[in-house]
Amino acid sequence: MTSESDAAIQPKAMVDRRILQFLSGIASGSFISSLFLPFDVIASRSQVSGSSERRSALASAIYIAQHEGLFKFFDGIGPTLAGSALSTALYHPVRTTVTAWTKRSESSVREALGLRAADFSTFSPTRVVACSFLSGVLTNTLMNPVYVVKSRLDVQHKHETGSYSGVIDCVRTMLREEGLRSFYQGLTLYQLQALAPSIRFGVYDLIKHRHEERTGAQISKKADLVLNTATAFTAISVTYPLFVLRVRQRVDRTNKPFLTHMMEAMDGRGLMGLYSGYGVSIAKALPFSVLNLMAYNMVDGFLVRGAAKLEKRVNKAGKHSARPGL
């Protein structure tokens, strides 16, 4: 994960740090999302079903396998891979850019007002949360159309009247019947859901920083895994109702008001209706979130080390060729 120190204004390297972050996100996001694709279909069905159609996660899986075939679990694989890969790929470099921009802006304002220069070596959880939230809002705005298409393909029943034949048919039909605006259904809720990574990375970075400050050593891999899992679970659980309402808005072809979706979700179940499909969603989202961050850190570390070795060799070759008489 990109820590606050990584996002500081640093000397220009041969390979831009954000390019490495983008490539790491593409690799980790596409690989991990493909492993959890069936969970998305089951969870989406649970989140939008009415009170008379609700089934357990196992019953939904059996029903889909028997009546729609196993390939239904991989419906919308294109938007899923594109969405997860690009979301991860965009989030980290955007966060790096936003953090650097925030620091430059803060320095300029302090200089203009004649205030003491900001000490960016001091960890600021407020800055981490604010930059994570803004980065999430920007990334989610760009990715919302992809996830609208994915949600619609997930919840439709195979061969039902008006069902989409695939990604291209879904996009064409939405443009023709509902217009461009339909691709941004649920956007406000999706932007609010940027609170999840803000909470997660804010707490994650804070605890890691406090540990390293107190002990003088990096957190162990085992402790990092526990911290990674705990912060992901908390962030997902707190913002889950936003996720349910967002999915309901995305698949709605009649543009019902937000309050109507909330009342329908709570119909017969009260507040628990806002946690419809929570079991299967957390079974997917928690390991996905944890493994995705682990895979991202692994790939990112590999690329950073590779870029450092490459730059070292290039610099060495440059010095060698610059010697007199060579």
C-alpha positions as CSV (number, residue, x, y, z in Angstrom):
1,M,0.0,0.0,0.0
2,T,1.1,3.5,-0.7
3,S,2.0,5.1,2.6
4,E,2.0,8.9,3.2
5,S,5.7,9.0,2.9
6,D,5.6,7.4,-0.5
7,A,3.4,10.2,-1.7
8,A,5.8,12.9,-0.7
9,I,7.3,15.2,-3.3
10,Q,10.4,13.2,-4.3
11,P,13.2,13.7,-6.9
12,K,12.2,12.5,-10.3
13,A,13.1,8.9,-10.9
14,M,13.8,7.2,-14.2
15,V,10.5,5.4,-13.9
16,D,7.6,7.4,-12.5
17,R,6.4,5.9,-9.2
18,R,2.7,6.2,-10.3
19,I,3.4,4.1,-13.4
20,L,4.6,1.2,-11.2
21,Q,1.6,1.7,-8.9
22,F,-0.7,1.5,-12.0
23,L,0.9,-1.7,-13.3
24,S,0.8,-3.2,-9.8
25,G,-2.9,-2.4,-9.5
26,I,-3.7,-3.9,-13.0
27,A,-2.0,-7.2,-12.1
28,S,-3.4,-7.6,-8.6
29,G,-6.9,-6.4,-9.3
30,S,-7.5,-8.5,-12.4
31,F,-6.1,-11.7,-10.8
32,I,-7.8,-11.5,-7.4
33,S,-11.2,-10.3,-8.9
34,S,-11.3,-13.3,-11.2
35,L,-11.1,-15.7,-8.2
36,F,-14.2,-14.2,-6.5
37,L,-16.5,-13.5,-9.5
38,P,-19.2,-16.1,-8.5
39,F,-19.7,-14.3,-5.1
40,D,-20.6,-11.1,-6.9
41,V,-23.4,-12.7,-8.7
42,I,-24.9,-14.3,-5.6
43,A,-24.4,-11.2,-3.5
44,S,-26.0,-8.9,-6.1
45,R,-29.1,-11.1,-6.4
46,S,-29.5,-11.0,-2.6
47,Q,-29.2,-7.3,-2.4
48,V,-31.9,-6.5,-5.0
49,S,-34.4,-9.3,-4.3
50,G,-37.8,-8.5,-2.8
51,S,-39.0,-9.9,0.5
52,S,-40.8,-12.8,-1.3
53,E,-37.7,-13.8,-3.4
54,R,-35.0,-13.8,-0.8
55,R,-33.0,-17.0,-0.5
56,S,-29.9,-17.9,1.4
57,A,-26.6,-17.7,-0.3
58,L,-26.3,-21.4,-0.7
59,A,-29.9,-21.7,-2.1
60,S,-29.2,-18.9,-4.5
61,A,-26.0,-20.6,-5.7
62,I,-27.9,-23.9,-6.2
63,Y,-30.8,-22.1,-8.0
64,I,-28.4,-20.3,-10.4
65,A,-26.5,-23.5,-11.2
66,Q,-29.6,-25.6,-11.8
67,H,-31.7,-23.0,-13.8
68,E,-29.1,-20.8,-15.5
69,G,-26.0,-22.9,-15.7
70,L,-22.5,-22.5,-14.2
71,F,-21.5,-20.0,-16.8
72,K,-23.9,-17.5,-15.2
73,F,-21.5,-17.2,-12.3
74,F,-19.0,-15.6,-14.8
75,D,-21.5,-13.4,-16.5
76,G,-20.0,-9.9,-16.8
77,I,-16.5,-11.1,-16.4
78,G,-15.3,-8.3,-18.7
79,P,-16.7,-5.5,-16.6
80,T,-15.6,-7.2,-13.4
81,L,-12.0,-7.6,-14.5
82,A,-11.9,-4.1,-16.0
83,G,-13.6,-2.6,-13.0
84,S,-11.5,-4.2,-10.3
85,A,-8.2,-4.0,-12.2
86,L,-8.7,-0.3,-13.2
87,S,-10.1,0.7,-9.7
88,T,-7.0,-0.7,-8.0
89,A,-4.7,0.6,-10.8
90,L,-6.1,4.1,-10.6
91,Y,-6.6,4.5,-6.9
92,H,-3.0,4.3,-5.7
93,P,-1.4,6.6,-8.3
94,V,-4.3,9.0,-7.9
95,R,-3.8,9.0,-4.1
96,T,-0.1,9.7,-4.6
97,T,-0.9,12.6,-6.9
98,V,-3.6,14.0,-4.6
99,T,-1.3,13.8,-1.6
100,A,1.6,15.5,-3.4
101,W,-0.8,18.2,-4.6
102,T,-2.2,18.7,-1.1
103,K,1.3,19.2,0.3
104,R,2.3,21.6,-2.4
105,S,-0.9,23.6,-1.9
106,E,-0.5,23.6,1.9
107,S,3.1,24.8,1.5
108,S,2.0,27.6,-0.9
109,V,-0.7,28.8,1.4
110,R,1.6,28.8,4.4
111,E,4.2,30.7,2.5
112,A,1.6,33.3,1.2
113,L,0.3,33.9,4.8
114,G,3.8,34.1,6.2
115,L,3.3,31.0,8.4
116,R,5.9,28.5,9.5
117,A,6.6,25.8,6.8
118,A,4.6,22.6,7.3
119,D,6.5,19.6,8.7
120,F,5.5,16.8,6.3
121,S,7.8,14.3,8.0
122,T,5.3,14.2,10.8
123,F,2.6,11.6,10.2
124,S,-0.9,13.2,9.7
125,P,-3.9,10.7,9.9
126,T,-6.2,13.6,9.0
127,R,-4.3,14.1,5.7
128,V,-4.3,10.4,5.0
129,V,-8.0,10.1,5.5
130,A,-8.8,13.3,3.5
131,C,-6.5,12.3,0.6
132,S,-7.8,8.7,0.6
133,F,-11.4,10.0,0.4
134,L,-10.7,12.4,-2.4
135,S,-8.8,9.8,-4.3
136,G,-11.7,7.3,-3.8
137,V,-14.3,9.9,-5.0
138,L,-12.3,10.6,-8.2
139,T,-11.6,6.9,-8.9
140,N,-15.2,5.9,-8.2
141,T,-16.6,8.6,-10.5
142,L,-14.4,7.3,-13.4
143,M,-15.4,3.6,-12.7
144,N,-19.1,4.0,-12.0
145,P,-20.2,3.2,-15.6
146,V,-18.3,-0.1,-15.6
147,Y,-19.9,-1.2,-12.4
148,V,-23.4,-0.2,-13.5
149,V,-23.0,-2.6,-16.4
150,K,-21.6,-5.3,-14.2
151,S,-24.4,-5.0,-11.6
152,R,-27.1,-5.3,-14.3
153,L,-25.5,-8.4,-15.8
154,D,-25.1,-10.0,-12.3
155,V,-28.8,-9.6,-11.2
156,Q,-30.6,-10.5,-14.5
157,H,-32.0,-14.0,-14.8
158,K,-30.9,-15.9,-17.9
159,H,-33.5,-15.9,-20.7
160,E,-35.9,-13.6,-18.9
161,T,-37.8,-11.1,-20.9
162,G,-35.7,-8.0,-21.6
163,S,-32.4,-9.6,-20.4
164,Y,-29.1,-8.4,-22.0
165,S,-27.2,-10.8,-24.2
166,G,-23.9,-9.5,-23.1
167,V,-21.8,-6.4,-22.2
168,I,-22.2,-4.7,-25.6
169,D,-25.9,-5.3,-25.7
170,C,-26.2,-3.9,-22.2
171,V,-24.3,-0.8,-23.1
172,R,-26.3,-0.2,-26.3
173,T,-29.7,-0.8,-24.7
174,M,-28.9,1.5,-21.8
175,L,-27.8,4.3,-24.2
176,R,-30.9,3.8,-26.4
177,E,-33.5,3.4,-23.7
178,E,-32.2,5.3,-20.7
179,G,-29.5,7.7,-22.0
180,L,-26.0,8.4,-20.9
181,R,-27.2,9.4,-17.4
182,S,-28.1,5.7,-16.6
183,F,-24.4,4.9,-16.4
184,Y,-24.1,7.2,-13.4
185,Q,-26.9,5.7,-11.4
186,G,-25.8,5.2,-7.8
187,L,-22.9,7.6,-8.2
188,T,-23.5,9.7,-5.1
189,L,-23.6,6.5,-2.9
190,Y,-20.5,5.2,-4.7
191,Q,-18.7,8.4,-3.9
192,L,-19.8,8.2,-0.3
193,Q,-18.5,4.7,-0.2
194,A,-15.1,6.2,-0.7
195,L,-15.3,6.4,3.1
196,A,-14.4,2.7,3.3
197,P,-10.8,3.0,2.0
198,S,-10.5,6.3,3.9
199,I,-11.3,4.6,7.2
200,R,-9.2,1.6,6.3
201,F,-6.0,3.3,5.1
202,G,-6.3,6.0,7.7
203,V,-6.4,3.5,10.6
204,Y,-4.0,1.1,8.9
205,D,-1.3,3.8,8.3
206,L,-1.8,5.3,11.7
207,I,-1.3,2.0,13.6
208,K,1.7,1.0,11.4
209,H,3.3,4.4,12.0
210,R,2.7,4.4,15.7
211,H,4.3,0.9,16.0
212,E,7.3,1.8,13.9
213,E,7.7,5.1,15.9
214,R,7.5,3.2,19.2
215,T,9.6,0.2,18.4
216,G,11.9,1.5,15.7
217,A,11.1,-1.6,13.5
218,Q,8.6,-2.4,10.8
219,I,5.5,-4.3,11.7
220,S,5.8,-8.1,11.3
221,K,4.1,-9.8,8.4
222,K,1.7,-11.7,10.7
223,A,0.7,-8.5,12.6
224,D,0.3,-6.7,9.2
225,L,-2.0,-9.4,8.0
226,V,-4.1,-9.1,11.2
227,L,-4.2,-5.3,10.9
228,N,-5.0,-5.5,7.2
229,T,-7.9,-7.9,7.8
230,A,-9.3,-6.0,10.8
231,T,-9.3,-2.6,9.1
232,A,-10.8,-4.1,5.9
233,F,-13.6,-5.8,7.9
234,T,-14.4,-2.6,9.8
235,A,-14.5,-0.4,6.7
236,I,-16.7,-2.9,4.7
237,S,-19.1,-3.4,7.6
238,V,-19.6,0.2,8.4
239,T,-20.3,1.2,4.7
240,Y,-22.2,-1.9,3.6
241,P,-25.7,-0.3,3.6
242,L,-24.4,2.2,1.1
243,F,-23.3,-0.7,-1.1
244,V,-26.7,-2.4,-1.0
245,L,-28.5,0.8,-1.9
246,R,-26.0,1.6,-4.6
247,V,-26.5,-1.8,-6.3
248,R,-30.3,-1.3,-6.1
249,Q,-30.0,2.1,-7.8
250,R,-27.7,0.8,-10.5
251,V,-30.0,-2.0,-11.7
252,D,-33.2,0.2,-11.5
253,R,-34.5,1.0,-15.0
254,T,-37.2,3.3,-13.7
255,N,-35.1,5.8,-11.7
256,K,-36.9,5.4,-8.4
257,P,-36.0,7.9,-5.7
258,F,-33.3,7.0,-3.2
259,L,-35.8,6.8,-0.3
260,T,-38.0,4.4,-2.3
261,H,-35.0,2.0,-2.6
262,M,-34.2,2.3,1.1
263,M,-37.8,1.5,2.1
264,E,-38.0,-1.4,-0.3
265,A,-34.7,-2.8,1.1
266,M,-36.0,-2.5,4.7
267,D,-39.5,-3.9,3.8
268,G,-40.3,-6.6,6.3
269,R,-36.8,-6.7,7.8
270,G,-36.1,-3.2,9.1
271,L,-32.5,-2.1,9.3
272,M,-31.4,-5.7,8.7
273,G,-32.7,-5.2,5.1
274,L,-29.8,-2.8,4.5
275,Y,-27.5,-5.8,5.2
276,S,-29.1,-8.1,2.7
277,G,-26.5,-10.5,1.3
278,Y,-24.0,-9.4,4.0
279,G,-22.8,-12.9,4.6
280,V,-21.8,-13.8,1.1
281,S,-20.6,-10.2,0.4
282,I,-18.2,-10.3,3.4
283,A,-17.1,-13.8,2.4
284,K,-16.1,-12.3,-0.9
285,A,-15.2,-8.7,0.0
286,L,-13.0,-9.4,3.1
287,P,-10.6,-11.9,1.5
288,F,-10.7,-10.0,-1.7
289,S,-9.7,-6.8,0.0
290,V,-7.0,-8.4,2.0
291,L,-5.5,-10.5,-0.8
292,N,-5.8,-7.6,-3.2
293,L,-3.7,-5.4,-1.0
294,M,-1.2,-8.2,-0.3
295,A,-0.9,-9.0,-4.1
296,Y,-0.6,-5.3,-4.8
297,N,2.2,-4.8,-2.3
298,M,4.0,-7.9,-3.6
299,V,3.9,-6.8,-7.3
300,D,4.6,-3.2,-6.4
301,G,7.7,-4.2,-4.3
302,F,8.9,-6.4,-7.2
303,L,8.5,-3.6,-9.7
304,V,10.1,-1.0,-7.4
305,R,13.1,-3.2,-6.9
306,G,13.3,-4.0,-10.6
307,A,13.1,-0.3,-11.5
308,A,15.8,0.6,-8.9
309,K,18.2,-2.1,-10.4
310,L,17.5,-0.9,-13.9
311,E,18.2,2.7,-12.9
312,K,21.4,1.7,-11.2
313,R,22.6,-0.2,-14.2
314,V,21.7,2.7,-16.6
315,N,23.6,5.2,-14.3
316,K,26.6,2.9,-14.1
317,A,26.7,2.5,-17.9
318,G,26.4,6.2,-18.3
319,K,29.3,6.9,-16.0
320,H,31.4,4.3,-17.7
321,S,30.7,5.7,-21.2
322,A,31.5,9.2,-19.9
323,R,35.0,8.4,-18.9
324,P,37.8,10.1,-20.9
325,G,39.3,8.0,-23.6
326,L,36.4,5.6,-23.8
